[in-house]
Amino acid sequence: MSNCDDPFQEAREKCPIHIGTFQGERIPMILRHQNVREAAKDTTTYSSDAPRRIPIPSEEDVRTVRQYPLEVDPPVHAAYRKIVEPFFLRPKQPKVLAKINGLIDSLLFKALEADSIDAVKDFAIPLQSYALTYLLNVPEEEAELWVSWGLHVFKDGDGKSKGLFMEEYSQRMFVAAAENPGEDFFSALNQVEFEGRLLTMEEKLGFANIAFAGGRDTIIHTATRIISHFAENPLDLAWIREDPKRINLASEEFFRLFIPLTHIGRVCPVKTDVHGFEVAPEGRVSLCWSSANRDAAVFDEPNVTKLDRRPNPHLAFGFGAHLCLGAHHARAIMRGLIRALAENVSQIETLQADELIERESDYSRMIGYESLRVRFTKRES
């Protein structure tokens, strides 16, 4: 499996699953689009009720809390999701969307004034961090700390100390919000009732954990890969500039191709046959989103970037009850980024690119960049 864009192509064409080994556990990876969708909808056979074991590799060593609502099953999942959904829908509000677009413009104008920038450190990480303050409705100053967390709060460094630091930080934010309540994410979770009671601190920390970790590296990597794509394909940027209505379709194609999250886990409560592989009770299964997004049975020329692809039933945001809470936020950011680049940039030059490769025992997959030094040339109006 050497193809870093689609390491599962050969396996997917031969069989619905590939057996991967993660942390010593043999896990069937469901590869085909139809099978992945079916498994995502079947929350009885494939459960999410497995704290810290849903990500693959698991996060049992880097966080202490269950992530809500990701790591609970229907029907209670819907009740938990409803608690925070108003915040994750904020990017649909014109005022919030305007702040996101203003942030993108500000970062891009700084980049245009510089000789070159690291698109990861100087652009994508601040973009994700400051945009999150708009989502959670907290002061922008909080992002100054979040920027220092780097690409991923669990995978950078040893992960353990950073994960615990994030939990301690979140707890301080909940305490501060209790002393001085407002209209922010932390205050709302302090005050909301669930099944006739207030949320426990463990539940609140679980919500905060996924808010900080769930969409961090995915936003950062997708943004830098879009920048890199336009550097390599300047005619695509010109094509979008001709008709800004093309932005929405283009962003969905980028989500399909550049999905940083290879897969998500599910747990089988009882012994289960998964396309010929026997999973023991409480054993795990992988829903391989990245493989499903390259399935030739669904996507014509799946490894070709078609910015006008329609329909585009990609699974970059998952499928079924656990559809990604942050999808509206991600779409607002990436559409704003594409718009700003088309309006203001005539050329992007890649000066140095250090790819970030996800390396597992039997596959390697490019998910983004460790660093991406680029030079933007301002478009003359």
Backbone hydrogen bonds, N-H to C=O, Kabsch-Sander energy under -0.5 kcal/mol:
donor,donor_aa,acceptor,acceptor_aa,energy
4,C,2,S,-0.8
9,Q,6,D,-1.4
12,R,8,F,-3.0
13,E,9,Q,-1.9
14,K,10,E,-1.1
15,C,11,A,-2.4
18,H,29,M,-1.6
20,G,18,H,-0.8
20,G,27,I,-2.7
22,F,20,G,-0.5
22,F,25,E,-2.7
25,E,22,F,-2.2
27,I,20,G,-3.5
27,I,25,E,-0.6
29,M,18,H,-3.4
30,I,28,P,-0.7
30,I,286,S,-3.0
31,L,16,P,-3.1
32,R,16,P,-0.7
36,V,32,R,-2.7
37,R,33,H,-2.3
38,E,34,Q,-2.3
39,A,35,N,-2.2
40,A,36,V,-2.4
41,K,37,R,-1.6
42,D,38,E,-1.1
43,T,41,K,-1.4
46,Y,42,D,-2.2
47,S,45,T,-0.6
47,S,267,V,-3.0
50,A,48,S,-2.4
53,R,50,A,-2.3
54,I,50,A,-0.6
59,E,52,R,-2.7
62,V,59,E,-0.9
63,R,59,E,-1.3
68,Y,66,R,-0.5
71,E,67,Q,-3.0
72,V,69,P,-1.1
77,H,73,D,-1.7
78,A,75,P,-0.9
79,A,75,P,-0.8
80,Y,76,V,-2.2
81,R,77,H,-2.8
82,K,78,A,-2.1
83,I,79,A,-0.9
83,I,80,Y,-0.7
84,V,80,Y,-0.8
84,V,81,R,-0.6
85,E,81,R,-1.6
87,F,84,V,-1.2
88,F,84,V,-1.5
89,L,85,E,-1.3
90,R,87,F,-1.2
92,K,89,L,-2.0
93,Q,90,R,-2.4
97,L,93,Q,-2.8
98,A,94,P,-2.3
99,K,95,K,-1.5
100,I,96,V,-2.1
101,N,97,L,-2.5
102,G,98,A,-2.4
103,L,99,K,-2.2
104,I,100,I,-2.3
105,D,101,N,-2.5
106,S,102,G,-2.3
107,L,103,L,-2.5
108,L,104,I,-2.4
109,F,105,D,-2.7
110,K,106,S,-1.8
111,A,107,L,-1.9
112,L,108,L,-2.4
113,E,109,F,-1.3
114,A,110,K,-1.0
117,I,374,V,-2.4
119,A,117,I,-0.8
119,A,372,L,-3.4
122,D,118,D,-2.9
123,F,118,D,-0.7
124,A,119,A,-3.0
125,I,120,V,-2.6
127,L,123,F,-2.3
128,Q,124,A,-2.7
129,S,125,I,-2.4
130,Y,126,P,-2.8
131,A,127,L,-2.0
132,L,128,Q,-1.5
133,T,129,S,-0.9
134,Y,130,Y,-1.0
135,L,131,A,-1.6
136,L,132,L,-2.5
137,N,133,T,-0.8
138,V,133,T,-2.0
142,E,139,P,-1.7
143,A,140,E,-1.9
144,E,141,E,-1.4
145,L,142,E,-1.0
146,W,142,E,-1.4
147,V,143,A,-2.7
148,S,144,E,-0.7
148,S,145,L,-0.8
149,W,146,W,-1.6
150,G,147,V,-1.5
156,D,152,H,-1.4
159,G,156,D,-1.3
160,K,158,D,-1.4
163,G,159,G,-2.5
164,L,160,K,-2.3
165,F,161,S,-2.1
166,M,162,K,-2.2
167,E,163,G,-1.7
168,E,164,L,-2.4
169,Y,165,F,-2.7
170,S,166,M,-2.5
171,Q,167,E,-2.2
172,R,168,E,-2.0
173,M,169,Y,-2.0
174,F,170,S,-2.1
175,V,171,Q,-2.2
176,A,172,R,-2.6
177,A,173,M,-2.2
178,A,174,F,-1.7
179,E,175,V,-1.6
180,N,176,A,-1.9
185,F,136,L,-2.3
188,A,184,D,-2.3
189,L,185,F,-2.0
190,N,186,F,-1.7
191,Q,187,S,-1.5
192,V,188,A,-1.9
194,F,197,R,-3.9
197,R,194,F,-1.0
199,L,192,V,-0.8
204,K,200,T,-2.4
205,L,201,M,-2.9
206,G,202,E,-1.7
207,F,203,E,-2.0
208,A,204,K,-2.4
209,N,205,L,-2.5
210,I,206,G,-1.6
211,A,207,F,-1.8
212,F,208,A,-2.3
213,A,209,N,-2.7
214,G,210,I,-1.7
216,R,213,A,-0.9
219,I,215,G,-1.2
220,I,216,R,-2.3
221,H,217,D,-2.9
222,T,218,T,-1.9
223,A,219,I,-2.3
224,T,220,I,-2.0
225,R,221,H,-2.1
226,I,222,T,-1.9
227,I,223,A,-2.1
228,S,224,T,-2.4
229,H,225,R,-2.3
230,F,226,I,-2.2
231,A,227,I,-1.6
232,E,228,S,-2.0
233,N,229,H,-1.9
236,D,233,N,-1.4
237,L,233,N,-0.9
238,A,234,P,-1.9
239,W,235,L,-2.3
240,I,236,D,-1.9
241,R,237,L,-2.0
242,E,238,A,-1.6
243,D,239,W,-0.7
243,D,240,I,-0.8
246,R,243,D,-2.4
247,I,244,P,-1.8
250,A,246,R,-2.2
251,S,247,I,-2.7
252,E,248,N,-1.7
253,E,249,L,-1.7
254,F,250,A,-2.1
255,F,251,S,-2.4
256,R,252,E,-2.1
257,L,253,E,-2.4
258,F,254,F,-2.9
259,I,255,F,-0.6
262,T,260,P,-0.9
264,I,287,L,-1.5
265,G,54,I,-2.7
266,R,285,V,-2.2
267,V,47,S,-2.9
268,C,283,G,-2.8
272,T,279,V,-2.3
274,V,272,T,-0.7
274,V,277,F,-3.2
275,H,273,D,-0.8
277,F,274,V,-1.3
278,E,276,G,-0.5
279,V,272,T,-3.3
279,V,277,F,-0.6
280,A,278,E,-0.5
282,E,268,C,-3.2
283,G,268,C,-0.6
283,G,280,A,-2.7
285,V,266,R,-2.7
286,S,28,P,-2.7
287,L,264,I,-3.1
288,C,30,I,-1.9
288,C,286,S,-0.8
289,W,287,L,-1.5
290,S,262,T,-2.0
292,A,288,C,-2.3
293,N,289,W,-2.0
294,R,291,S,-1.9
295,D,292,A,-1.4
296,A,294,R,-0.5
298,V,295,D,-1.9
299,F,295,D,-2.7
300,D,298,V,-0.6
304,V,301,E,-2.1
306,K,304,V,-0.8
307,L,305,T,-0.6
309,R,306,K,-2.1
314,H,312,N,-2.0
318,G,315,L,-1.9
322,H,319,F,-0.6
323,L,320,G,-1.6
324,C,317,F,-2.9
327,A,324,C,-1.3
330,A,326,G,-2.7
331,R,327,A,-2.6
332,A,328,H,-2.3
333,I,329,H,-2.2
334,M,330,A,-2.6
335,R,331,R,-2.5
336,G,332,A,-1.8
337,L,333,I,-2.3
338,I,334,M,-2.5
339,R,335,R,-2.3
340,A,336,G,-2.5
341,L,337,L,-2.5
342,A,338,I,-2.5
343,E,339,R,-2.4
344,N,340,A,-2.0
345,V,341,L,-2.2
346,S,377,T,-2.7
347,Q,377,T,-1.1
349,E,375,R,-2.7
350,T,348,I,-0.5
351,L,349,E,-0.6
351,L,373,R,-3.0
352,Q,373,R,-1.6
354,D,371,S,-2.8
355,E,353,A,-0.7
356,L,368,G,-2.6
357,I,355,E,-0.7
358,E,356,L,-0.5
358,E,365,R,-3.5
359,R,357,I,-0.8
360,E,358,E,-0.6
360,E,363,Y,-2.8
361,S,21,T,-0.6
363,Y,360,E,-0.5
364,S,1,M,-0.7
365,R,358,E,-2.2
366,M,4,C,-2.2
367,I,356,L,-2.4
368,G,356,L,-1.1
370,E,354,D,-3.2
371,S,354,D,-1.2
373,R,352,Q,-2.6
374,V,117,I,-2.5
374,V,372,L,-0.6
375,R,349,E,-2.4
377,T,347,Q,-2.6
378,K,376,F,-0.5
379,R,344,N,-2.8
